[in-house]
Amino acid sequence: MGNGELLVIRPDGTTDLIPNTSEAITAGLDGEWLDYLPVRPDLGLYIQEEGLLLGSRLNTPVSLLSSRAVFGPVVLTGGTDEEGNDLPPGPDYVLLARSFGEAWVSVLADAERGGQDLTIVANPDTVPPPQIIDMNDPAFASVEGFERFIREGQTRRG
């Protein structure tokens, strides 16, 4: 782990800065197994590895920030350095994530005042079976293939 602080964003929109340590990251994910999701070179997410299978809540602030459905609490990083150490998120991402979080807290409170529950949870019954990737597949080995896999979850078009 690198230096600086990372940002925890919970599905209810609340946020906290945490130390950049593996213990703090695990605690930020409610002690669940973690997985790292690179979103952009300067943005990475530690997510609950089995958030979908656990029926975790949709994390609307992070989903908006990353343009993908993310479930459960998330630890936001600024990507990694050359040695693979986590970097703290840039101030713009922290401000944006906190702004999304604050707005979501307000939306949830307003809905609750009207007797509504906006909670969306993962449906474990709809999680597709694991996909096995052949690391020798030339489509996966190329930069374009890898980027397509990260973006779309597949190595080939079609």
MODELLER restraints for C-alpha pairs under 7 A, 6 or more apart:
rsr = mdl.restraints
at = mdl.atoms
rsr.add(forms.Gaussian(group=physical.xy_distance, feature=features.Distance(at['CA:1:A'], at['CA:20:A']), mean=6.16, stdev=0.5))
rsr.add(forms.Gaussian(group=physical.xy_distance, feature=features.Distance(at['CA:1:A'], at['CA:21:A']), mean=5.82, stdev=0.5))
rsr.add(forms.Gaussian(group=physical.xy_distance, feature=features.Distance(at['CA:1:A'], at['CA:22:A']), mean=6.96, stdev=0.5))
rsr.add(forms.Gaussian(group=physical.xy_distance, feature=features.Distance(at['CA:1:A'], at['CA:85:A']), mean=4.75, stdev=0.5))
rsr.add(forms.Gaussian(group=physical.xy_distance, feature=features.Distance(at['CA:1:A'], at['CA:86:A']), mean=5.24, stdev=0.5))
rsr.add(forms.Gaussian(group=physical.xy_distance, feature=features.Distance(at['CA:2:A'], at['CA:20:A']), mean=6.36, stdev=0.5))
rsr.add(forms.Gaussian(group=physical.xy_distance, feature=features.Distance(at['CA:2:A'], at['CA:85:A']), mean=4.91, stdev=0.5))
rsr.add(forms.Gaussian(group=physical.xy_distance, feature=features.Distance(at['CA:2:A'], at['CA:86:A']), mean=5.00, stdev=0.5))
rsr.add(forms.Gaussian(group=physical.xy_distance, feature=features.Distance(at['CA:2:A'], at['CA:87:A']), mean=5.80, stdev=0.5))
rsr.add(forms.Gaussian(group=physical.xy_distance, feature=features.Distance(at['CA:3:A'], at['CA:20:A']), mean=6.06, stdev=0.5))
rsr.add(forms.Gaussian(group=physical.xy_distance, feature=features.Distance(at['CA:3:A'], at['CA:87:A']), mean=6.85, stdev=0.5))
rsr.add(forms.Gaussian(group=physical.xy_distance, feature=features.Distance(at['CA:4:A'], at['CA:19:A']), mean=6.78, stdev=0.5))
rsr.add(forms.Gaussian(group=physical.xy_distance, feature=features.Distance(at['CA:4:A'], at['CA:20:A']), mean=5.94, stdev=0.5))
rsr.add(forms.Gaussian(group=physical.xy_distance, feature=features.Distance(at['CA:4:A'], at['CA:88:A']), mean=5.49, stdev=0.5))
rsr.add(forms.Gaussian(group=physical.xy_distance, feature=features.Distance(at['CA:5:A'], at['CA:17:A']), mean=6.00, stdev=0.5))
rsr.add(forms.Gaussian(group=physical.xy_distance, feature=features.Distance(at['CA:5:A'], at['CA:18:A']), mean=5.43, stdev=0.5))
rsr.add(forms.Gaussian(group=physical.xy_distance, feature=features.Distance(at['CA:5:A'], at['CA:19:A']), mean=4.79, stdev=0.5))
rsr.add(forms.Gaussian(group=physical.xy_distance, feature=features.Distance(at['CA:5:A'], at['CA:20:A']), mean=5.10, stdev=0.5))
rsr.add(forms.Gaussian(group=physical.xy_distance, feature=features.Distance(at['CA:5:A'], at['CA:88:A']), mean=5.55, stdev=0.5))
rsr.add(forms.Gaussian(group=physical.xy_distance, feature=features.Distance(at['CA:6:A'], at['CA:17:A']), mean=5.61, stdev=0.5))
rsr.add(forms.Gaussian(group=physical.xy_distance, feature=features.Distance(at['CA:6:A'], at['CA:18:A']), mean=5.37, stdev=0.5))
rsr.add(forms.Gaussian(group=physical.xy_distance, feature=features.Distance(at['CA:6:A'], at['CA:19:A']), mean=6.32, stdev=0.5))
rsr.add(forms.Gaussian(group=physical.xy_distance, feature=features.Distance(at['CA:6:A'], at['CA:20:A']), mean=5.76, stdev=0.5))
rsr.add(forms.Gaussian(group=physical.xy_distance, feature=features.Distance(at['CA:6:A'], at['CA:75:A']), mean=6.59, stdev=0.5))
rsr.add(forms.Gaussian(group=physical.xy_distance, feature=features.Distance(at['CA:6:A'], at['CA:76:A']), mean=5.95, stdev=0.5))
rsr.add(forms.Gaussian(group=physical.xy_distance, feature=features.Distance(at['CA:6:A'], at['CA:77:A']), mean=5.76, stdev=0.5))
rsr.add(forms.Gaussian(group=physical.xy_distance, feature=features.Distance(at['CA:6:A'], at['CA:88:A']), mean=5.31, stdev=0.5))
rsr.add(forms.Gaussian(group=physical.xy_distance, feature=features.Distance(at['CA:6:A'], at['CA:89:A']), mean=6.47, stdev=0.5))
rsr.add(forms.Gaussian(group=physical.xy_distance, feature=features.Distance(at['CA:7:A'], at['CA:15:A']), mean=6.77, stdev=0.5))
rsr.add(forms.Gaussian(group=physical.xy_distance, feature=features.Distance(at['CA:7:A'], at['CA:16:A']), mean=5.76, stdev=0.5))
rsr.add(forms.Gaussian(group=physical.xy_distance, feature=features.Distance(at['CA:7:A'], at['CA:17:A']), mean=4.61, stdev=0.5))
rsr.add(forms.Gaussian(group=physical.xy_distance, feature=features.Distance(at['CA:7:A'], at['CA:18:A']), mean=6.17, stdev=0.5))
rsr.add(forms.Gaussian(group=physical.xy_distance, feature=features.Distance(at['CA:7:A'], at['CA:75:A']), mean=5.50, stdev=0.5))
rsr.add(forms.Gaussian(group=physical.xy_distance, feature=features.Distance(at['CA:7:A'], at['CA:76:A']), mean=5.09, stdev=0.5))
rsr.add(forms.Gaussian(group=physical.xy_distance, feature=features.Distance(at['CA:8:A'], at['CA:15:A']), mean=5.36, stdev=0.5))
rsr.add(forms.Gaussian(group=physical.xy_distance, feature=features.Distance(at['CA:8:A'], at['CA:16:A']), mean=5.23, stdev=0.5))
rsr.add(forms.Gaussian(group=physical.xy_distance, feature=features.Distance(at['CA:8:A'], at['CA:17:A']), mean=6.25, stdev=0.5))
rsr.add(forms.Gaussian(group=physical.xy_distance, feature=features.Distance(at['CA:8:A'], at['CA:28:A']), mean=6.09, stdev=0.5))
rsr.add(forms.Gaussian(group=physical.xy_distance, feature=features.Distance(at['CA:8:A'], at['CA:73:A']), mean=6.97, stdev=0.5))
rsr.add(forms.Gaussian(group=physical.xy_distance, feature=features.Distance(at['CA:8:A'], at['CA:74:A']), mean=5.62, stdev=0.5))
rsr.add(forms.Gaussian(group=physical.xy_distance, feature=features.Distance(at['CA:8:A'], at['CA:75:A']), mean=4.40, stdev=0.5))
rsr.add(forms.Gaussian(group=physical.xy_distance, feature=features.Distance(at['CA:8:A'], at['CA:76:A']), mean=6.26, stdev=0.5))
rsr.add(forms.Gaussian(group=physical.xy_distance, feature=features.Distance(at['CA:9:A'], at['CA:15:A']), mean=4.61, stdev=0.5))
rsr.add(forms.Gaussian(group=physical.xy_distance, feature=features.Distance(at['CA:9:A'], at['CA:16:A']), mean=6.96, stdev=0.5))
rsr.add(forms.Gaussian(group=physical.xy_distance, feature=features.Distance(at['CA:9:A'], at['CA:73:A']), mean=5.78, stdev=0.5))
rsr.add(forms.Gaussian(group=physical.xy_distance, feature=features.Distance(at['CA:9:A'], at['CA:74:A']), mean=5.30, stdev=0.5))
rsr.add(forms.Gaussian(group=physical.xy_distance, feature=features.Distance(at['CA:9:A'], at['CA:75:A']), mean=6.35, stdev=0.5))
rsr.add(forms.Gaussian(group=physical.xy_distance, feature=features.Distance(at['CA:10:A'], at['CA:59:A']), mean=6.54, stdev=0.5))
rsr.add(forms.Gaussian(group=physical.xy_distance, feature=features.Distance(at['CA:10:A'], at['CA:72:A']), mean=6.71, stdev=0.5))
rsr.add(forms.Gaussian(group=physical.xy_distance, feature=features.Distance(at['CA:10:A'], at['CA:73:A']), mean=4.32, stdev=0.5))
rsr.add(forms.Gaussian(group=physical.xy_distance, feature=features.Distance(at['CA:10:A'], at['CA:74:A']), mean=6.38, stdev=0.5))
rsr.add(forms.Gaussian(group=physical.xy_distance, feature=features.Distance(at['CA:11:A'], at['CA:57:A']), mean=6.13, stdev=0.5))
rsr.add(forms.Gaussian(group=physical.xy_distance, feature=features.Distance(at['CA:11:A'], at['CA:58:A']), mean=6.07, stdev=0.5))
rsr.add(forms.Gaussian(group=physical.xy_distance, feature=features.Distance(at['CA:11:A'], at['CA:59:A']), mean=4.03, stdev=0.5))
rsr.add(forms.Gaussian(group=physical.xy_distance, feature=features.Distance(at['CA:11:A'], at['CA:60:A']), mean=6.40, stdev=0.5))
rsr.add(forms.Gaussian(group=physical.xy_distance, feature=features.Distance(at['CA:11:A'], at['CA:72:A']), mean=5.96, stdev=0.5))
rsr.add(forms.Gaussian(group=physical.xy_distance, feature=features.Distance(at['CA:11:A'], at['CA:73:A']), mean=5.91, stdev=0.5))
rsr.add(forms.Gaussian(group=physical.xy_distance, feature=features.Distance(at['CA:12:A'], at['CA:105:A']), mean=6.22, stdev=0.5))
rsr.add(forms.Gaussian(group=physical.xy_distance, feature=features.Distance(at['CA:13:A'], at['CA:61:A']), mean=6.41, stdev=0.5))
rsr.add(forms.Gaussian(group=physical.xy_distance, feature=features.Distance(at['CA:13:A'], at['CA:101:A']), mean=3.88, stdev=0.5))
rsr.add(forms.Gaussian(group=physical.xy_distance, feature=features.Distance(at['CA:13:A'], at['CA:102:A']), mean=6.10, stdev=0.5))
rsr.add(forms.Gaussian(group=physical.xy_distance, feature=features.Distance(at['CA:13:A'], at['CA:104:A']), mean=5.48, stdev=0.5))
rsr.add(forms.Gaussian(group=physical.xy_distance, feature=features.Distance(at['CA:13:A'], at['CA:105:A']), mean=5.28, stdev=0.5))
rsr.add(forms.Gaussian(group=physical.xy_distance, feature=features.Distance(at['CA:14:A'], at['CA:101:A']), mean=5.95, stdev=0.5))
rsr.add(forms.Gaussian(group=physical.xy_distance, feature=features.Distance(at['CA:15:A'], at['CA:98:A']), mean=6.68, stdev=0.5))
rsr.add(forms.Gaussian(group=physical.xy_distance, feature=features.Distance(at['CA:18:A'], at['CA:24:A']), mean=6.32, stdev=0.5))
rsr.add(forms.Gaussian(group=physical.xy_distance, feature=features.Distance(at['CA:25:A'], at['CA:75:A']), mean=6.55, stdev=0.5))
rsr.add(forms.Gaussian(group=physical.xy_distance, feature=features.Distance(at['CA:26:A'], at['CA:32:A']), mean=6.63, stdev=0.5))
rsr.add(forms.Gaussian(group=physical.xy_distance, feature=features.Distance(at['CA:26:A'], at['CA:34:A']), mean=6.93, stdev=0.5))
rsr.add(forms.Gaussian(group=physical.xy_distance, feature=features.Distance(at['CA:28:A'], at['CA:75:A']), mean=6.68, stdev=0.5))
rsr.add(forms.Gaussian(group=physical.xy_distance, feature=features.Distance(at['CA:29:A'], at['CA:47:A']), mean=6.91, stdev=0.5))
rsr.add(forms.Gaussian(group=physical.xy_distance, feature=features.Distance(at['CA:29:A'], at['CA:48:A']), mean=6.17, stdev=0.5))
rsr.add(forms.Gaussian(group=physical.xy_distance, feature=features.Distance(at['CA:29:A'], at['CA:73:A']), mean=5.44, stdev=0.5))
rsr.add(forms.Gaussian(group=physical.xy_distance, feature=features.Distance(at['CA:29:A'], at['CA:74:A']), mean=6.34, stdev=0.5))
rsr.add(forms.Gaussian(group=physical.xy_distance, feature=features.Distance(at['CA:32:A'], at['CA:48:A']), mean=5.93, stdev=0.5))
rsr.add(forms.Gaussian(group=physical.xy_distance, feature=features.Distance(at['CA:33:A'], at['CA:48:A']), mean=5.87, stdev=0.5))
rsr.add(forms.Gaussian(group=physical.xy_distance, feature=features.Distance(at['CA:33:A'], at['CA:49:A']), mean=5.47, stdev=0.5))
rsr.add(forms.Gaussian(group=physical.xy_distance, feature=features.Distance(at['CA:34:A'], at['CA:46:A']), mean=6.28, stdev=0.5))
rsr.add(forms.Gaussian(group=physical.xy_distance, feature=features.Distance(at['CA:34:A'], at['CA:47:A']), mean=5.58, stdev=0.5))
rsr.add(forms.Gaussian(group=physical.xy_distance, feature=features.Distance(at['CA:34:A'], at['CA:48:A']), mean=4.77, stdev=0.5))
rsr.add(forms.Gaussian(group=physical.xy_distance, feature=features.Distance(at['CA:34:A'], at['CA:49:A']), mean=4.76, stdev=0.5))
rsr.add(forms.Gaussian(group=physical.xy_distance, feature=features.Distance(at['CA:35:A'], at['CA:46:A']), mean=5.61, stdev=0.5))
rsr.add(forms.Gaussian(group=physical.xy_distance, feature=features.Distance(at['CA:35:A'], at['CA:47:A']), mean=5.41, stdev=0.5))
rsr.add(forms.Gaussian(group=physical.xy_distance, feature=features.Distance(at['CA:35:A'], at['CA:48:A']), mean=6.23, stdev=0.5))
rsr.add(forms.Gaussian(group=physical.xy_distance, feature=features.Distance(at['CA:35:A'], at['CA:49:A']), mean=4.92, stdev=0.5))
rsr.add(forms.Gaussian(group=physical.xy_distance, feature=features.Distance(at['CA:36:A'], at['CA:44:A']), mean=6.99, stdev=0.5))
rsr.add(forms.Gaussian(group=physical.xy_distance, feature=features.Distance(at['CA:36:A'], at['CA:45:A']), mean=5.71, stdev=0.5))
rsr.add(forms.Gaussian(group=physical.xy_distance, feature=features.Distance(at['CA:36:A'], at['CA:46:A']), mean=4.56, stdev=0.5))
rsr.add(forms.Gaussian(group=physical.xy_distance, feature=features.Distance(at['CA:36:A'], at['CA:47:A']), mean=6.33, stdev=0.5))
rsr.add(forms.Gaussian(group=physical.xy_distance, feature=features.Distance(at['CA:37:A'], at['CA:44:A']), mean=5.72, stdev=0.5))
rsr.add(forms.Gaussian(group=physical.xy_distance, feature=features.Distance(at['CA:37:A'], at['CA:45:A']), mean=5.04, stdev=0.5))
rsr.add(forms.Gaussian(group=physical.xy_distance, feature=features.Distance(at['CA:37:A'], at['CA:46:A']), mean=6.22, stdev=0.5))
rsr.add(forms.Gaussian(group=physical.xy_distance, feature=features.Distance(at['CA:38:A'], at['CA:44:A']), mean=4.40, stdev=0.5))
rsr.add(forms.Gaussian(group=physical.xy_distance, feature=features.Distance(at['CA:38:A'], at['CA:45:A']), mean=6.33, stdev=0.5))
rsr.add(forms.Gaussian(group=physical.xy_distance, feature=features.Distance(at['CA:39:A'], at['CA:66:A']), mean=6.60, stdev=0.5))
rsr.add(forms.Gaussian(group=physical.xy_distance, feature=features.Distance(at['CA:41:A'], at['CA:79:A']), mean=5.73, stdev=0.5))
rsr.add(forms.Gaussian(group=physical.xy_distance, feature=features.Distance(at['CA:42:A'], at['CA:78:A']), mean=4.75, stdev=0.5))
rsr.add(forms.Gaussian(group=physical.xy_distance, feature=features.Distance(at['CA:42:A'], at['CA:79:A']), mean=4.62, stdev=0.5))
rsr.add(forms.Gaussian(group=physical.xy_distance, feature=features.Distance(at['CA:43:A'], at['CA:77:A']), mean=5.77, stdev=0.5))
rsr.add(forms.Gaussian(group=physical.xy_distance, feature=features.Distance(at['CA:43:A'], at['CA:78:A']), mean=4.55, stdev=0.5))
rsr.add(forms.Gaussian(group=physical.xy_distance, feature=features.Distance(at['CA:43:A'], at['CA:79:A']), mean=4.73, stdev=0.5))
rsr.add(forms.Gaussian(group=physical.xy_distance, feature=features.Distance(at['CA:43:A'], at['CA:89:A']), mean=6.82, stdev=0.5))
rsr.add(forms.Gaussian(group=physical.xy_distance, feature=features.Distance(at['CA:44:A'], at['CA:76:A']), mean=6.01, stdev=0.5))
rsr.add(forms.Gaussian(group=physical.xy_distance, feature=features.Distance(at['CA:44:A'], at['CA:77:A']), mean=4.97, stdev=0.5))
rsr.add(forms.Gaussian(group=physical.xy_distance, feature=features.Distance(at['CA:44:A'], at['CA:78:A']), mean=5.99, stdev=0.5))
rsr.add(forms.Gaussian(group=physical.xy_distance, feature=features.Distance(at['CA:44:A'], at['CA:79:A']), mean=4.85, stdev=0.5))
rsr.add(forms.Gaussian(group=physical.xy_distance, feature=features.Distance(at['CA:45:A'], at['CA:74:A']), mean=6.33, stdev=0.5))
rsr.add(forms.Gaussian(group=physical.xy_distance, feature=features.Distance(at['CA:45:A'], at['CA:75:A']), mean=5.66, stdev=0.5))
rsr.add(forms.Gaussian(group=physical.xy_distance, feature=features.Distance(at['CA:45:A'], at['CA:76:A']), mean=4.87, stdev=0.5))
rsr.add(forms.Gaussian(group=physical.xy_distance, feature=features.Distance(at['CA:45:A'], at['CA:77:A']), mean=6.06, stdev=0.5))
rsr.add(forms.Gaussian(group=physical.xy_distance, feature=features.Distance(at['CA:46:A'], at['CA:74:A']), mean=5.65, stdev=0.5))
rsr.add(forms.Gaussian(group=physical.xy_distance, feature=features.Distance(at['CA:46:A'], at['CA:75:A']), mean=4.94, stdev=0.5))
rsr.add(forms.Gaussian(group=physical.xy_distance, feature=features.Distance(at['CA:46:A'], at['CA:76:A']), mean=6.53, stdev=0.5))
rsr.add(forms.Gaussian(group=physical.xy_distance, feature=features.Distance(at['CA:47:A'], at['CA:73:A']), mean=6.75, stdev=0.5))
rsr.add(forms.Gaussian(group=physical.xy_distance, feature=features.Distance(at['CA:47:A'], at['CA:74:A']), mean=5.04, stdev=0.5))
rsr.add(forms.Gaussian(group=physical.xy_distance, feature=features.Distance(at['CA:47:A'], at['CA:75:A']), mean=6.77, stdev=0.5))
rsr.add(forms.Gaussian(group=physical.xy_distance, feature=features.Distance(at['CA:48:A'], at['CA:72:A']), mean=6.48, stdev=0.5))
rsr.add(forms.Gaussian(group=physical.xy_distance, feature=features.Distance(at['CA:51:A'], at['CA:71:A']), mean=5.69, stdev=0.5))
rsr.add(forms.Gaussian(group=physical.xy_distance, feature=features.Distance(at['CA:51:A'], at['CA:72:A']), mean=5.94, stdev=0.5))
rsr.add(forms.Gaussian(group=physical.xy_distance, feature=features.Distance(at['CA:52:A'], at['CA:71:A']), mean=6.64, stdev=0.5))
rsr.add(forms.Gaussian(group=physical.xy_distance, feature=features.Distance(at['CA:52:A'], at['CA:122:A']), mean=5.19, stdev=0.5))
rsr.add(forms.Gaussian(group=physical.xy_distance, feature=features.Distance(at['CA:52:A'], at['CA:123:A']), mean=6.83, stdev=0.5))
rsr.add(forms.Gaussian(group=physical.xy_distance, feature=features.Distance(at['CA:52:A'], at['CA:124:A']), mean=5.84, stdev=0.5))
rsr.add(forms.Gaussian(group=physical.xy_distance, feature=features.Distance(at['CA:53:A'], at['CA:124:A']), mean=4.70, stdev=0.5))
rsr.add(forms.Gaussian(group=physical.xy_distance, feature=features.Distance(at['CA:54:A'], at['CA:124:A']), mean=6.96, stdev=0.5))
rsr.add(forms.Gaussian(group=physical.xy_distance, feature=features.Distance(at['CA:55:A'], at['CA:121:A']), mean=5.61, stdev=0.5))
rsr.add(forms.Gaussian(group=physical.xy_distance, feature=features.Distance(at['CA:55:A'], at['CA:122:A']), mean=4.50, stdev=0.5))
rsr.add(forms.Gaussian(group=physical.xy_distance, feature=features.Distance(at['CA:55:A'], at['CA:123:A']), mean=5.80, stdev=0.5))
rsr.add(forms.Gaussian(group=physical.xy_distance, feature=features.Distance(at['CA:55:A'], at['CA:124:A']), mean=5.94, stdev=0.5))
rsr.add(forms.Gaussian(group=physical.xy_distance, feature=features.Distance(at['CA:56:A'], at['CA:71:A']), mean=5.52, stdev=0.5))
rsr.add(forms.Gaussian(group=physical.xy_distance, feature=features.Distance(at['CA:56:A'], at['CA:72:A']), mean=5.03, stdev=0.5))
rsr.add(forms.Gaussian(group=physical.xy_distance, feature=features.Distance(at['CA:56:A'], at['CA:121:A']), mean=5.43, stdev=0.5))
rsr.add(forms.Gaussian(group=physical.xy_distance, feature=features.Distance(at['CA:56:A'], at['CA:122:A']), mean=5.61, stdev=0.5))
rsr.add(forms.Gaussian(group=physical.xy_distance, feature=features.Distance(at['CA:57:A'], at['CA:71:A']), mean=5.37, stdev=0.5))
rsr.add(forms.Gaussian(group=physical.xy_distance, feature=features.Distance(at['CA:57:A'], at['CA:72:A']), mean=5.32, stdev=0.5))
rsr.add(forms.Gaussian(group=physical.xy_distance, feature=features.Distance(at['CA:57:A'], at['CA:119:A']), mean=6.72, stdev=0.5))
rsr.add(forms.Gaussian(group=physical.xy_distance, feature=features.Distance(at['CA:57:A'], at['CA:120:A']), mean=5.64, stdev=0.5))
rsr.add(forms.Gaussian(group=physical.xy_distance, feature=features.Distance(at['CA:57:A'], at['CA:121:A']), mean=4.18, stdev=0.5))
rsr.add(forms.Gaussian(group=physical.xy_distance, feature=features.Distance(at['CA:57:A'], at['CA:122:A']), mean=6.34, stdev=0.5))
rsr.add(forms.Gaussian(group=physical.xy_distance, feature=features.Distance(at['CA:58:A'], at['CA:70:A']), mean=6.00, stdev=0.5))
rsr.add(forms.Gaussian(group=physical.xy_distance, feature=features.Distance(at['CA:58:A'], at['CA:71:A']), mean=4.32, stdev=0.5))
rsr.add(forms.Gaussian(group=physical.xy_distance, feature=features.Distance(at['CA:58:A'], at['CA:72:A']), mean=6.22, stdev=0.5))
rsr.add(forms.Gaussian(group=physical.xy_distance, feature=features.Distance(at['CA:58:A'], at['CA:120:A']), mean=5.45, stdev=0.5))
rsr.add(forms.Gaussian(group=physical.xy_distance, feature=features.Distance(at['CA:58:A'], at['CA:121:A']), mean=5.55, stdev=0.5))
rsr.add(forms.Gaussian(group=physical.xy_distance, feature=features.Distance(at['CA:58:A'], at['CA:122:A']), mean=6.86, stdev=0.5))
rsr.add(forms.Gaussian(group=physical.xy_distance, feature=features.Distance(at['CA:59:A'], at['CA:70:A']), mean=5.60, stdev=0.5))
rsr.add(forms.Gaussian(group=physical.xy_distance, feature=features.Distance(at['CA:59:A'], at['CA:71:A']), mean=5.13, stdev=0.5))
rsr.add(forms.Gaussian(group=physical.xy_distance, feature=features.Distance(at['CA:59:A'], at['CA:72:A']), mean=5.86, stdev=0.5))
rsr.add(forms.Gaussian(group=physical.xy_distance, feature=features.Distance(at['CA:59:A'], at['CA:73:A']), mean=6.83, stdev=0.5))
rsr.add(forms.Gaussian(group=physical.xy_distance, feature=features.Distance(at['CA:61:A'], at['CA:97:A']), mean=6.53, stdev=0.5))
rsr.add(forms.Gaussian(group=physical.xy_distance, feature=features.Distance(at['CA:61:A'], at['CA:100:A']), mean=5.02, stdev=0.5))
rsr.add(forms.Gaussian(group=physical.xy_distance, feature=features.Distance(at['CA:61:A'], at['CA:101:A']), mean=5.37, stdev=0.5))
rsr.add(forms.Gaussian(group=physical.xy_distance, feature=features.Distance(at['CA:61:A'], at['CA:104:A']), mean=6.79, stdev=0.5))
rsr.add(forms.Gaussian(group=physical.xy_distance, feature=features.Distance(at['CA:62:A'], at['CA:70:A']), mean=6.66, stdev=0.5))
rsr.add(forms.Gaussian(group=physical.xy_distance, feature=features.Distance(at['CA:62:A'], at['CA:97:A']), mean=6.98, stdev=0.5))
rsr.add(forms.Gaussian(group=physical.xy_distance, feature=features.Distance(at['CA:63:A'], at['CA:69:A']), mean=5.05, stdev=0.5))
rsr.add(forms.Gaussian(group=physical.xy_distance, feature=features.Distance(at['CA:63:A'], at['CA:70:A']), mean=5.39, stdev=0.5))
rsr.add(forms.Gaussian(group=physical.xy_distance, feature=features.Distance(at['CA:65:A'], at['CA:97:A']), mean=6.76, stdev=0.5))
rsr.add(forms.Gaussian(group=physical.xy_distance, feature=features.Distance(at['CA:71:A'], at['CA:122:A']), mean=7.00, stdev=0.5))
rsr.add(forms.Gaussian(group=physical.xy_distance, feature=features.Distance(at['CA:76:A'], at['CA:89:A']), mean=6.53, stdev=0.5))
rsr.add(forms.Gaussian(group=physical.xy_distance, feature=features.Distance(at['CA:77:A'], at['CA:86:A']), mean=6.45, stdev=0.5))
rsr.add(forms.Gaussian(group=physical.xy_distance, feature=features.Distance(at['CA:77:A'], at['CA:87:A']), mean=5.93, stdev=0.5))
rsr.add(forms.Gaussian(group=physical.xy_distance, feature=features.Distance(at['CA:77:A'], at['CA:88:A']), mean=5.21, stdev=0.5))
rsr.add(forms.Gaussian(group=physical.xy_distance, feature=features.Distance(at['CA:77:A'], at['CA:89:A']), mean=4.64, stdev=0.5))
rsr.add(forms.Gaussian(group=physical.xy_distance, feature=features.Distance(at['CA:78:A'], at['CA:86:A']), mean=6.97, stdev=0.5))
rsr.add(forms.Gaussian(group=physical.xy_distance, feature=features.Distance(at['CA:78:A'], at['CA:87:A']), mean=4.86, stdev=0.5))
rsr.add(forms.Gaussian(group=physical.xy_distance, feature=features.Distance(at['CA:78:A'], at['CA:88:A']), mean=4.87, stdev=0.5))
rsr.add(forms.Gaussian(group=physical.xy_distance, feature=features.Distance(at['CA:78:A'], at['CA:89:A']), mean=3.61, stdev=0.5))
rsr.add(forms.Gaussian(group=physical.xy_distance, feature=features.Distance(at['CA:78:A'], at['CA:90:A']), mean=5.99, stdev=0.5))
rsr.add(forms.Gaussian(group=physical.xy_distance, feature=features.Distance(at['CA:79:A'], at['CA:86:A']), mean=6.01, stdev=0.5))
rsr.add(forms.Gaussian(group=physical.xy_distance, feature=features.Distance(at['CA:79:A'], at['CA:87:A']), mean=5.64, stdev=0.5))
rsr.add(forms.Gaussian(group=physical.xy_distance, feature=features.Distance(at['CA:80:A'], at['CA:86:A']), mean=4.50, stdev=0.5))
rsr.add(forms.Gaussian(group=physical.xy_distance, feature=features.Distance(at['CA:80:A'], at['CA:87:A']), mean=5.32, stdev=0.5))
rsr.add(forms.Gaussian(group=physical.xy_distance, feature=features.Distance(at['CA:81:A'], at['CA:87:A']), mean=6.60, stdev=0.5))
rsr.add(forms.Gaussian(group=physical.xy_distance, feature=features.Distance(at['CA:108:A'], at['CA:118:A']), mean=6.68, stdev=0.5))
rsr.add(forms.Gaussian(group=physical.xy_distance, feature=features.Distance(at['CA:111:A'], at['CA:117:A']), mean=6.51, stdev=0.5))
rsr.add(forms.Gaussian(group=physical.xy_distance, feature=features.Distance(at['CA:135:A'], at['CA:141:A']), mean=6.92, stdev=0.5))
rsr.add(forms.Gaussian(group=physical.xy_distance, feature=features.Distance(at['CA:139:A'], at['CA:145:A']), mean=4.93, stdev=0.5))
rsr.add(forms.Gaussian(group=physical.xy_distance, feature=features.Distance(at['CA:139:A'], at['CA:155:A']), mean=5.80, stdev=0.5))
rsr.add(forms.Gaussian(group=physical.xy_distance, feature=features.Distance(at['CA:139:A'], at['CA:156:A']), mean=6.63, stdev=0.5))
rsr.add(forms.Gaussian(group=physical.xy_distance, feature=features.Distance(at['CA:140:A'], at['CA:146:A']), mean=5.21, stdev=0.5))
rsr.add(forms.Gaussian(group=physical.xy_distance, feature=features.Distance(at['CA:140:A'], at['CA:155:A']), mean=5.54, stdev=0.5))
rsr.add(forms.Gaussian(group=physical.xy_distance, feature=features.Distance(at['CA:145:A'], at['CA:155:A']), mean=5.42, stdev=0.5))
rsr.add(forms.Gaussian(group=physical.xy_distance, feature=features.Distance(at['CA:148:A'], at['CA:154:A']), mean=6.53, stdev=0.5))
rsr.add(forms.Gaussian(group=physical.xy_distance, feature=features.Distance(at['CA:148:A'], at['CA:155:A']), mean=6.29, stdev=0.5))
rsr.add(forms.Gaussian(group=physical.xy_distance, feature=features.Distance(at['CA:149:A'], at['CA:155:A']), mean=5.20, stdev=0.5))
